[in-house]
């Protein structure tokens, strides 16, 4: 206790250094705690489910020569068929996207996103705490509904929702269960589940022909539960037998699939979050981002620790006389070591307390959780890693940073100590310079990386996508009577002076909350046959879009060969096809003009061929993470399966009239469809959402760059104060001999400037290679070799300016004081 009391007195005596030490280290610890919570959330994805180590997601891998396609989706029949053949599959559940659903409750209407259909085994495989209802029976009966707590509250208020009826456009459902809201680190997020029995109710069991056909189509997410420590290779080894029995016979009916094959992929539930290589996946994480956050968190903590150790060792050398007096009075080496370690641990403990306060302020007083897309909280008792990790790191820093002054000063002789300050040796000074240079290396590197990431995100947001995304309003059509009058409705809307054009499409949605993959303006993979340059038909999976009248013109796409669909030519609508430039290149056609007239047809033998009538300039139907794919554009009217899907109305408004146009559309829509509340989506907003995780990382990196700079400045401030104090007599002598104030400032600053330059020289190429690796996830990127020059120049100048201003705070004060005082120093 005496050591602790004495340590408090030392801190109060040197308030400036105590503040720099405690606040700088607290910043580092606070950032580290937040990043620890973030990374812990990412690395424990789906582990809140008790049987996570037994659950696997089924994925599809098709080989249709010459290409492999992998999908997160599977056939609706796959999991059921596999359970028939493999009794070790204990349970399976299929999860099918229901899209945005309109709920009608008494006189109120509510649109709810993230709704899915799921089998009754859902709650045997996934752990969701029921507030009301029975997990065993909640999804057994057709037209059953389970809601999350917050969704139930939104729909029913304080009323008990159990067994209440909820109407949708297609059915009436009964609420059979209420579960707690889902944690943020589960990949399958929903606001409610409909029973999958609703989809299959009333349908007879599939015969062999239907099952075979169904197994070659994908449309649901499928999960299976296997025994603990089960070797999935056992299923892989036996699957060829299942394929030969249930899937291969289709080859005699579809010659185009003669060489095709299929195999499932069983992905452990805890690996799904980082499984971003398959198509049509739910929102997934990026392991590279998580690793980057870990690295940044470590760097910030290292910067804060360097500051602390630099200041602690620098100040310790000024306390040599104190050590000498204590030794004269009988203090032993062990007591001196205990004293210095007590001071160090006290400082780190104070820093931890302040850090916890900062974390509480950030998590509960700012929107950082929204920025991170998380719901981070400080649950000390429920999170042993957080509790013991924070205490352990703090104790470790306290001991490590106290070792040097404790053992070095306690070992010096009484005579040397009583002479006054112990001069730092060349080895100590060199180490201190290396640590300061490392600080600038990290700070400059983070700033350069932030600037380059901002450039890439700006590039993505402003790149010409090959179509217009600005001021485009998407209005879903939910009433069949309205969808049958779309021609008349479009003509009426075009009369509004604020509207440039109107079109329709089945591939655009008002909300992309349930969107899968990187899709922006529609399209889905489909097996098609297309005529190659040598007139042979090439069977492959292509991106297929279904559009309505005037889509190309309204979306400001460019026809580079042939023509657009012509409504006055009946065969255009019934048998016309548009393709993009990527298709021309992929099929080996000599040029865009040679594509006109080529045959395109569905993969089934009975399909009627269509003909290419035009080639569209390449456009990014998906995000810039993926390359433009060969795309076939068809009119949705000619497909019987598509006509059951009501198309969305797509309105291109004039710039600056968006608010007025929306008011007009809402009023108009109330007349056209009074039974449905008006809803809309903005295409540019949906485009932004495609890069949400990239922008999130950029914001986080930018925030951390500010913190790195601040921590470095705190360290420089303390070191410059110490350096100036140790050279105060030299400054006085130089001033008497005629040195000017700028010369004296430069004298102190030049060493720091050299360290900044060294840090910059190392940071620039390291940042280049790190960002070059980061850019690999994008197909379309900035010219890094050009942009790096500007980013590096800005970061370097900024570092020099900040270092100069920080050092000048003390050096100017010393240079301007009366030299008589300086010469009387000590």
DOTOR-42259 format. One record per residue (C-alpha): residue in one letter; y negated, x negated, z. Coordinates in steps of 0.02 Angstrom, whole numbers, plus 50000, padded with zeros to 5 digits. Each point is the difference from the previous one (the first is absolute). Layout:
<nodes>
AYXZ ...
</nodes>
This chain:
<nodes>
X500005000050000 X498824985550036 X500244993749822 X499635017349929 X498435001850106 X499414982849947 X500385004249818 X498875015350015 X498594989150066 X500214987849854 X499895014549876 X498445007150081 X499194982850002 X500254998249811 X499695017849941 X499644995249818 X501634990749975 X500965012950100 X499345013849886 X500444990349841 X501744996150066 X500425017450062 X499215010149860 X500684988949860 X501765000350068 X499885018750036 X499565003249818 X501524990349943 X501155008850123 X499305017249954 X500294997249815 X501744993350036 X500465015250105 X499435012149863 X500944990449866 X501524999150114 X499985019050014 X499775001849811 X501404988049956 X501155007250133 X499725017349923 X500434993449827 X501524990050051 X500745014450102 X499835013049861 X501255014350022 X500734992250158 X499375014850101 X501535009149930 X501424997150123 X501324997849863 X498914989549884 X501354986749985 X501245012849932 X498885008849874 X499824994149820 X498935006549858 X500935002349837 X499104993549847 X500455000749816 X500294985749880 X500255005549820 X500464988349859 X499595007549830 X500084985349879 X499034989249993 X499065004450159 X500325002550186 X499025013450093 X499995001650189 X499385015850087 X499725004950180 X500565017349946 X501815005149971 X500925014949928 X500075015350111 X501904998949987 X500254981450037 X500064999850192 X501105015550005 X501204992749870 X500094983450092 X500415008750165 X501425009249911 X500744983349947 X499524989050149 X500445008350167 X499124985950094 X498355008249951 X499725009950160 X498465009849943 X498845001149852 X498335008149971 X498995002749843 X498115000450010 X499055007949856 X498134999849978 X499275017550010 X498254994349956 X498475008350073 X500475017350063 X498905015250030 X500475008950162 X499475018150024 X499955005750180 X499325017650025 X498284999649918 X499814981149998 X500484987149868 X500364981650034 X500414985949881 X501194987550081 X500444983049926 X501564989650028 X501265014249998 X501834996649958 X501685008649988 X501374992150107 X501845003150041 X500565006050172 X500684982650045 X498224993349997 X499835000350189 X501734992650029 X499444984549905 X498144998850040 X499295001150176 X498625013050016 X499645007350171 X500085019050000 X498695009150101 X500785016749955 X501575004749905 X501744992649981 X500204984549889 X501815004849964 X499555016649918 X498164998749952 X500314996349815 X501705008349976 X499485016949932 X499075002849836 X498125002750016 X499914990850168 X498474989650042 X499664986050125 X498204994950033 X499184985350087 X498995004150156 X498304997049920 X500445010349845 X500625014450109 X498394999250099 X498985000649840 X500975014949931 X500245010450158 X498704993950123 X500565003550179 X501275013049945 X501864995850022 X500594996249822 X501875001650031 X500855012949888 X498335004349918 X500025003849814 X499064988949879 X499765005249819 X499854988349852 X499815004149816 X501884999049978 X500795005350166 X499795006150177 X500584987450132 X500405001950184 X499404986650121 X501574993250084 X499334984650086 X498484990150057 X500114981050014 X498814986950066 X498834991949873 X500804985449912 X499574982150050 X499024990149872 X501414987649967 X501295011049914 X500114999549811 X500465018549979 X498465009150061 X499855018949995 X499045014550075 X501475011849985 X501765002149930 X500775014649906 X501895002050008 X500854992849845 X501145015250005 X498495009549931 X500194990449837 X501895002149985 X500135017650075 X500915012349887 X500614986649881 X501884998349974 X500804982850031 X499744988049855 X501424998449877 X500524983149931 X498875001349847 X498475004850103 X500324986350128 X500184987149862 X498375005349918 X499115000750168 X500534982350049 X499034992749853 X498355007850057 X498944994450148 X498885010950106 X500324998150187 X499984986750135 X501744998450074 X500564992650166 X501744996950070 X500604995450174 X501434987550018 X500934993050151 X499184985850097 X500174982749922 X500765007749843 X500204988549851 X499175009149854 X500894988549877 X501515011050028 X499095014449913 X499344988749862 X501774993849963 X500705017749986 X498555008049909 X500634996049822 X501435012350033 X498755013750046 X498964995849846 X501505001249885 X500515016750074 X498335009050015 X498734991549887 X500824990549857 X500695015649911 X498235004649946 X500124986449870 X501045011149886 X498615013250000 X498534987949990 X500364985349884 X498344992150048 X500734996750174 X501584991849934 X499544983050072 X499065006750150 X500534997150180 X499435004550175 X500204992850173 X499245005150167 X499064988650116 X500115002750187 X498424993750085 X500014998750192 X498705011950071 X499004986250084 X499794991149832 X499365014849901 X498184997250048 X499934983249912 X501115005349855 X498635001349869 X500974995249843 X500675017249954 X499145013649901 X499425016850070 X500024993850178 X499035007150145 X498554989550064 X500724983350052 X499354984550085 X499704982749932 X500874986550100 X498794987149932 X498565009550083 X500915000350166 X500354981449989 X498174997049955 X499445009650155 X501184989750108 X499264984049927 X498215006050023 X500365005250179 X500724982950039 X498524991349916 X498745010250101 X500924996150161 X500104981649953 X498134999649962 X499605007650168 X501194988050087 X499234985049910 X498285005550059 X500605001850176 X500914983350005 X498554990849916 X498755006850125 X501174997650148 X500364981749960 X498194996349954 X499365007050165 X501394991750099 X499364982649958 X498345004650085 X500925003250164 X500654982550030 X498834996750147 X500625016150081 X501784993449982 X499514983350076 X499205008150153 X501535011250026 X501144984749992 X498924990750125 X500135015050116 X501914999349989 X500455012049860 X501664995749917 X500415000149815 X501085015750018 X498565009350085 X498804995149860 X501255005549868 X500215016750091 X498115002250009 X499704997349813 X501495010849951 X499365013850117 X498314999649913 X500825000949830 X501155014450046 X498545009250080 X499004998849838 X501465006049892 X500355014350122 X498185005549992 X500134998749811 X501555011149998 X499145013250107 X498494999949885 X501165000249848 X500895015650064 X498315008450022 X499524995249821 X501665006849932 X499755016550093 X498245001149928 X500604996349823 X501545011450002 X499215014950087 X498164998049957 X500054995749815 X500905005749842 X501084984449991 X501605010750004 X499405009549846 X499604983549914 X501724993150040 X500915016349963 X500814999150172 X499965008350169 X499994984550109 X499895002050189 X500134989250155 X501595006050084 X500294985550117 X501465007550097 X500915006049844 X499714984249901 X500764984550084 X499544988849852 X498165004750020 X500014997850189 X500984983850016 X499374993049835 X498185001750053 X500314992750172 X501114986249931 X498764994349866 X498585000250127 X500974989850127 X500564987749865 X498214997549938 X499394997750178 X501284986550038 X499854990949832 X498114999550000 X499964994350182 X501264985949979 X498814987349922 X498595000850128 X501265001950141 X501064984849964 X498694989049915 X498655001650134 X501194999750147 X500704983549936 X498354990149989 X499594987550136 X498765003950138 X498834985749947 X499935006149819 X499745017950053 X498594995850122 X499014991549861 X499675017149923 X500525007649836 X501594993949922 X499704996749817 X501165008549877 X501094987449910 X500084998849811 X501685008950000 X499285014850096 X498485001149885 X501104999249845 X501115014050063 X498475010550039 X499334997549824 X501685004449924 X500035016250099 X498225004549947 X500424996149818 X501535011350016 X498895014050063 X498904998749847 X501534998949888 X500645016750068 X498305008550001 X499544994549823 X501755004149937 X499935017650070 X498265002949927 X500544993849827 X501565010950007 X498975015150051 X498784997549856 X501414997949873 X500915015550064 X498375009949988 X499814994149821 X501755006049956 X499745017050082 X498325002049913 X500864995349836 X501325013450027 X498725013350044 X498934996449848 X501294995549867 X500055011049845 X501635009550023 X500045006549822 X499425017350056 X498575007450099 X500345002350186 X498215003450058 X499405017750035 X501725007049956 X500495015150105 X501815005550013 X500355018250044 X501825005250025 X500555016649927 X501125009150124 X500065017249920 X501075003349844 X498785013249938 X498614987250005 X501044986749911 X500345012349858 X498125002249971 X499564981549999 X499365000349819 X498715013450043 X499564991850166 X499704983049920 X498825007549871 X499025009050138 X499834984150102 X499384990049850 X498495011749988 X499324992750163 X498674986849953 X500604988550140 X501764998949928 X500354987549859 X501785005649964 X501535008750072 X501854996949976 X501685002750088 X501474989450053 X501555001250108 X499824982050055 X498405001050102 X499945006650177 X498585005050115 X500754989650139 X500974983949992 X500515001150183 X501805002649944 X499864988549849 X501364987149974 X499854983149919 X498404994549914 X499745015549893 X498235005549960 X499945011949851 X501785005949990 X501574995149911 X501784997550052 X501494990449936 X501155008749880 X501434994449887 X499405001549820 X500554994149828 X498664991849892 X500144993449822 X499844981049991 X499264989849859 X501714999249915 X500195019250009 X501354999050135 X499735011150153 X499694990350162 X500525009050159 X499034994950154 X499035006850148 X498175002449954 X498465005950091 X499755017949939 X498395010150022 X499775018749972 X498245005549953 X499085015349942 X498745003749863 X498544987849978 X500634987850133 X499664984149900 X498215005149959 X499585006650173 X500654984250084 X499074989049874 X501564991249940 X499964991049833 X501145003649851 X500244983649904 X501185006649866 X500465017349936 X499215014950087 X499995010750155 X500945016450018 X499255012949881 X500095017850065 X499935006849821 X501614991149954 X501465008950088 X501194985249982 X498804988850097 X500275010050158 X501865003249972 X500544983249928 X498544987850014 X499974984550108 X498694987250049 X500484982450055 X499004985550070 X499764982249938 X501304993450123 X501295011049914 X499544992449830 X500284982650069 X501595004650094 X500865008049849 X499534985849884 X498985010849881 X498904988749890 X498385008750051 X499295016350065 X499935007949827 X501864997149973 X500375010450156 X499445016149913 X501505010549952 X501264991250112 X501295011350081 X500045003550186 X501265011450085 X500825004250163 X501584990350038 X501155015249983 X500905001649834 X499365017849971 X498164995450016 X498845003049853 X499064984249946 X498114999350013 X498854988649899 X498634988050053 X498335006649939 X498834987750088 X499854984050102 X498884999550154 X499164984150059 X500884993450156 X499455008350161 X500484997050182 X500915015850050 X500584990450154 X499084987950114 X499554982449946 X501464993650104 X501135004349853 X499924996249815 X499635013649873 X501695007249953 X500595006849832 X499465018150012 X500445016049906 X498735014250009 X500635017849967 X499295017550011 X500685008650154 X500085017049913 X501564995849898 X501144996050147 X500835014650089 X500224990350162 X498184994849998 X499295017349971 X500595004750175 X498744987550068 X498245006750000 X498834987049924 X498414994250084 X498305003349924 X499074983649971 X498105001149992 X498904985649942 X498265002850075 X498374991749953 X499444985650111 X498885005850142 X500585018249991 X501594998950101 X499395010450148 X499285013749889 X501565000149891 X501145001850150 X498975014750065 X500145008349830 X501874996949990 X500315006850174 X499065015949959 X500925001649834 X501694996650079 X499745013850130 X499855012249853 X501514993149907 X501214998450146 X499385008750159 X501724998350081 X499874981050012 X498614990050085 X499074988049887 X500614982050007 X499624984849896 X500244981349987 X498924986149928 X500854987749885 X498914985250051 X500455003050183 X501845000049957 X499764983849902 X499214992250155 X501485005550106 X501184989749891 X499204984450073 X499845005950179 X501144986650073 X499114986449899 X498295005950059 X500665001250178 X500564982049995 X498334994749927 X499035009150137 X501094992450134 X499834982649926 X498115002249987 X499905005450182 X501054985250053 X498924988249898 X498495005650102 X500974996950160 X500574982749939 X498204995549962 X499405006550169 X501344990350094 X499584984249903 X498165002450039 X500375002050186 X500964983749997 X498644991049903 X498685006650118 X500904992850150 X500444983549916 X498244997549932 X499315003150173 X501194987250073 X499694987349860 X498115002050016 X500094997650189 X501024984049983 X498774992849871 X498385005550085 X499494982050043 X500344994349821 X498915014349937 X498594994850117 X500074981849943 X500025004849815 X498525011650026 X498994986250086 X500404988749852 X499285012949879 X501455011449950 X499445017349942 X500745016650058 X500935003149832 X500744982450010 X500615003150177 X500755016949953 X500874992049851 X500664986250115 X500945012750104 X500465011549855 X500694986949878 X501664998250092 X500255018850001 X499505001049816 X501364987549956 X501285010450093 X499435015749906 X500194991049834 X501754993950047 X500495017650052 X499315006849837 X500904987349890 X501665004950078 X499675018850012 X499495002949817 X501654994949916 X501065007850140 X499075016649979 X500234999049812 X501894998550013 X500145013450134 X499005012649899 X500934995149842 X501605004950090 X499205016250064 X499505004849823 X501824999949946 X500165018250056 X498735005149866 X500325000449813 X498134999549963 X498944987550094 X498344990650005 X499854982949917 X500304990350160 X499544983049928 X498245006549962 X499695010650155 X500604986750123 X498484989149961 X498755013350053 X501025005250153 X500224982150058 X498154996249974 X499475015150103 X501234995950140 X499504981650003 X498135003350004 X500255013550132 X501014988150109 X498694986249987 X498585012150037 X500875007650152 X500494982750065 X498214993749978 X499235015050088 X501254998750142 X499774981250027 X498115001349979 X499875011550150 X500284985250118 X499504985349891 X498245007149964 X499745002950185 X500504981950039 X498994992649857 X498415009350047 X499994995950186 X498904986350077 X500874983049974 X499474994950176 X501175013450070 X501394993949886 X499804982050057 X500035005450182 X501665009149967 X501304995050130 
</nodes>
